[in-house]
Amino acid sequence: MTGIEGTGTDRTGLGGTDLGGTSIGGTADWAEAAVREHAAEAEGPSREEQVLERIDRARRRKARVKEEHITMAHGSGGKATQTLVEAVFLETFRNPLLEPLEDGALLEVGGTRLAFTTDSYVVSPLFFPGGDIGDLAVNGTVNDLSVCGARPLYLSAGFVLEEGFPVEGLRRITASMASAASAAGVLIVTGDTKVVQKGKADGCYVNTAGVGLLDRPIRLGVASARPGDAVLVSGPIGEHGVTIMLARGELDIEADLTSDTAALNGLVAALLDACSSGADGVRCLRDATRGGVATILNEIARASGVAVVVDEEAIPVRPGVRGACELLGIDPLYVACEGRMVVVVDGAAAGTALAALRAHPLGEGAALIGHVKDDPPGLVLLKTAFGGTRIVDLLVGDPLPRIC
């Protein structure tokens, strides 16, 4: 974990240290020396405070890509992705609309407030239980607009096709996109197609961009969380990532799982209808895709300068997902979802928000998983099932590449 390595210094101070002119290793008054040492330690920062301070210093450093070449970890949604985005893209394109690094940009044109987003999809395999790259691309962009508080309206669709890709496969993907767009109430109104030589791609890549109307007087964001807020998830986590992993057939694991891919605009509308926003309602919405719920919680803690404390036993995880994760040594908190969102609401509105989510078909498994605290700022803490507490940091590496 960043900043923790190297903290194992000798805190005893007893290794031949001379206190008051007398060697501790001899026959001197060791009790008096121990009392003095304890008093000296009490005046300084505790081990926990030292660790937290080192983590904070590490996070305040300017982002810098240390690698000379792009690695798969740069696409994981974790630490490497965050560093790449901040050190290369944000540094190059910096402007007030980009700096919040939300799921979409919030724009105003002629007095009309809009949300605009884009996303690319390289999932492997292209077809998997519960969906395919087509409906994944539509649902993902609809969701990015929805968690901005916008009503999704129009999408674009761009395709990069590999020479030799079956036309029937392309028809299947576009039919899936049309069906998903119809279900979400959006139109695909423009697009582009490129073809590359065989071996220069992996069948089909899709990019979708979307525009939505901000017709509610709200402003949601990861920097809006406050101490006392409640943290909810809209349903069981990790289903999409584990489904993709098993669909590749590389592991001798069987589980009756399907992707949770779905458009969340109806669920978001139901939540916002039930709860006001801002001072006494919904603060933040995020769909938990790459990097999973853990990444979203870290973004909220960091942007808002708060601590997010979650209860491991309160986090909904289906048995099949939990079993697969245990076999592979993967924490479900880091596994991608494609039809789940993290919700931060005023603590007083938690009951109303939870009831609104559970009343919708896509939110039946919603749960309150934690709360926002004021200290330690910028960190996510997990109360484990064993009664302990551990820090949940950003994902390191990429245990599940190309899941969306």
Residue pairs with C-beta under 8 A, 6 or more apart in sequence:
1 55
1 391
1 393
2 55
2 58
2 59
2 79
2 393
3 51
3 54
3 55
3 56
3 57
3 58
3 59
4 51
4 54
4 55
7 47
7 50
7 51
7 54
11 41
11 47
12 37
13 37
13 40
14 24
14 37
16 23
16 24
16 25
17 24
18 24
19 33
19 36
19 37
20 32
20 33
20 36
22 28
22 29
22 33
24 30
24 33
45 53
52 376
52 379
55 378
55 379
55 391
56 377
56 378
59 302
59 378
62 87
63 82
63 83
63 86
63 87
63 91
64 83
64 87
65 83
65 84
65 87
65 88
67 74
70 84
71 80
71 398
72 398
72 401
73 79
73 80
73 81
73 396
73 397
73 398
74 80
74 81
74 84
75 81
75 290
75 398
75 401
75 402
76 290
76 291
76 395
76 397
76 398
76 399
76 400
76 401
77 289
77 290
77 291
77 292
77 295
77 336
77 395
78 291
78 295
78 334
78 394
78 395
78 396
78 397
78 398
79 393
79 394
79 395
79 396
80 396
80 397
80 398
81 290
81 291
82 394
85 101
90 98
90 99
90 101
97 105
97 106
97 107
98 105
100 106
100 221
100 222
100 223
102 148
102 221
102 222
103 117
103 143
103 144
103 145
103 147
103 148
103 286
103 287
104 115
104 116
104 117
104 144
104 145
104 148
104 150
104 210
104 212
105 115
105 116
105 117
106 113
106 114
106 115
106 148
106 214
106 219
107 113
107 114
107 115
107 116
108 114
112 213
113 213
113 214
113 215
114 150
114 211
114 212
114 213
114 214
115 145
115 148
115 149
115 150
115 211
115 212
115 213
115 214
116 209
116 210
116 211
116 212
117 141
117 144
117 145
117 148
117 209
117 210
118 141
118 207
118 208
118 209
118 210
119 137
119 140
119 141
119 144
119 207
119 208
119 209
120 205
120 206
120 207
121 133
121 136
121 137
121 140
121 205
121 206
121 207
121 208
121 404
122 202
122 205
122 402
122 404
123 133
123 136
123 244
123 402
123 403
123 404
124 202
124 244
124 248
124 402
125 244
125 247
125 248
126 132
126 133
126 169
126 173
126 203
126 204
127 133
127 172
128 243
128 244
128 247
128 259
129 243
129 247
129 257
129 258
129 259
130 240
130 243
130 258
130 259
130 260
130 261
131 176
131 258
131 259
131 261
131 338
132 172
132 173
132 176
133 173
133 204
133 206
134 172
134 173
134 174
134 175
134 176
134 177
134 180
134 206
135 176
135 177
135 179
135 180
135 261
136 259
136 261
136 338
136 404
137 157
137 177
137 206
137 207
137 208
138 155
138 177
138 180
138 181
138 184
138 186
138 188
138 208
138 263
139 180
139 184
139 261
139 262
139 263
139 264
139 338
139 339
140 208
140 261
140 287
140 289
140 338
140 404
141 152
141 155
141 208
141 209
141 210
142 152
142 155
142 184
142 186
142 210
142 263
142 264
142 265
143 263
143 264
143 265
143 287
143 338
143 339
143 341
144 210
144 287
145 151
145 152
145 210
145 211
145 212
145 265
146 152
146 212
146 263
146 264
146 265
146 268
146 285
146 287
147 220
147 264
147 268
147 285
147 286
147 287
147 341
148 212
148 214
148 220
148 285
149 214
149 216
149 218
149 219
149 220
149 268
149 272
149 277
149 285
150 212
150 213
150 214
151 212
151 213
151 214
151 215
151 265
151 269
152 184
152 185
152 186
152 210
152 211
152 212
152 263
152 265
153 186
153 187
153 210
153 211
153 212
153 213
154 186
154 187
154 188
154 189
154 210
154 211
155 181
155 186
155 187
155 188
155 189
155 208
155 209
155 210
155 211
156 188
156 189
156 190
156 191
156 192
156 207
156 208
156 209
156 210
157 177
157 188
157 190
157 191
157 206
157 207
157 208
158 191
158 192
158 193
158 194
158 206
158 207
158 208
159 170
159 191
159 192
159 193
159 194
159 204
159 205
159 206
159 207
160 194
160 195
160 196
160 201
160 204
160 205
160 206
160 207
161 170
161 193
161 194
161 195
161 196
161 201
161 203
161 204
162 195
162 196
162 197
162 198
162 199
162 200
162 201
162 202
162 203
162 204
163 195
163 196
163 197
163 198
163 200
164 198
165 203
165 204
169 203
169 204
170 204
173 204
173 206
177 188
178 188
180 263
181 187
181 188
183 263
184 263
184 265
185 265
186 210
216 272
216 277
217 277
218 272
218 277
218 278
218 282
219 277
219 278
220 277
220 282
220 283
220 284
220 285
221 283
221 284
221 303
222 284
222 286
222 299
222 300
222 303
222 304
223 303
223 304
224 283
224 284
224 304
224 344
225 283
225 284
225 300
225 301
225 303
225 304
225 306
225 308
225 344
225 372
226 283
226 304
226 306
226 346
226 372
227 306
227 372
227 373
227 374
228 346
228 347
228 371
228 372
229 283
229 344
229 345
229 346
229 347
229 371
229 372
230 344
230 345
230 346
230 347
230 349
230 350
230 353
230 368
230 370
230 371
230 372
231 297
231 308
231 310
231 342
231 343
231 344
231 368
231 369
231 370
231 371
231 372
232 342
232 343
232 344
232 345
232 350
232 353
232 354
232 357
232 366
232 367
232 368
232 369
233 288
233 293
233 315
233 316
233 340
233 341
233 342
233 343
233 366
233 367
233 369
234 264
234 267
234 340
234 341
234 343
234 357
234 362
234 363
234 365
234 366
235 260
235 316
235 339
235 340
235 362
235 363
235 364
235 365
235 366
236 260
236 316
236 317
236 318
236 321
236 340
236 365
237 288
237 292
237 293
237 315
237 316
237 317
237 321
237 332
237 333
237 335
237 337
237 340
238 292
238 317
238 318
238 321
238 325
238 332
238 335
238 336
238 337
239 257
239 258
239 259
239 260
239 318
239 321
239 337
240 259
240 260
240 261
240 335
240 336
240 337
240 338
240 339
240 403
240 404
241 292
241 335
241 336
241 337
241 400
241 403
242 255
242 257
242 320
242 321
242 324
242 325
242 335
243 257
243 258
243 259
244 259
244 400
244 402
244 403
245 251
245 324
245 328
245 400
245 403
246 253
246 254
246 255
246 257
246 324
251 328
253 324
253 327
255 320
255 321
255 323
255 324
256 320
257 318
257 320
257 321
257 324
259 338
259 339
260 337
260 338
260 339
260 340
261 338
261 339
262 338
262 339
262 362
263 339
264 287
264 339
264 341
264 362
266 360
266 362
267 341
267 357
267 360
267 362
267 363
268 285
268 341
270 356
270 357
270 359
270 360
270 363
271 282
271 285
271 343
271 353
271 356
271 357
271 363
272 282
273 356
274 352
274 353
274 355
274 356
275 281
275 282
275 345
275 349
275 352
275 353
275 356
276 282
276 349
277 283
279 346
280 346
280 348
280 349
281 345
281 346
281 349
282 343
282 344
282 345
282 346
282 349
282 353
283 344
283 345
283 346
284 300
284 342
284 343
284 344
285 341
285 342
285 343
285 344
286 296
286 299
286 300
286 341
286 342
287 337
287 338
287 340
287 341
287 342
288 295
288 296
288 336
288 337
288 340
288 341
288 342
289 336
289 337
289 338
289 404
290 336
290 403
290 404
291 334
291 336
291 394
291 395
292 332
292 333
292 334
292 335
292 336
292 337
292 395
293 315
293 333
293 337
293 340
293 342
294 331
294 333
294 334
294 380
294 392
294 393
294 394
294 395
295 334
295 394
295 395
296 342
297 308
297 310
297 342
297 380
297 392
298 380
298 392
298 393
298 394
300 306
300 308
300 342
300 344
300 372
301 307
301 308
301 377
301 378
301 379
301 380
302 378
304 372
305 377
305 378
306 372
306 373
306 374
306 377
306 378
307 372
307 373
307 374
307 375
307 376
307 377
307 378
307 379
307 380
307 381
308 370
308 371
308 372
308 373
308 379
308 380
308 381
309 370
309 371
309 372
309 373
309 380
309 381
309 382
309 383
310 369
310 370
310 380
310 381
310 382
310 383
310 392
311 369
311 370
311 382
311 383
312 382
312 383
312 384
312 385
313 385
314 367
314 368
314 369
314 370
315 332
315 333
315 367
315 369
316 365
316 367
317 325
317 332
321 332
321 335
322 332
324 330
325 331
325 332
325 335
328 399
330 399
330 400
333 382
333 392
334 395
334 399
335 400
336 400
336 403
336 404
338 404
339 362
343 353
343 357
344 372
345 353
347 371
350 368
354 366
354 367
354 368
356 363
357 363
357 366
358 364
358 365
358 366
379 391
380 391
380 392
380 393
381 389
381 390
381 391
381 392
382 389
382 390
382 391
382 392
383 389
384 390
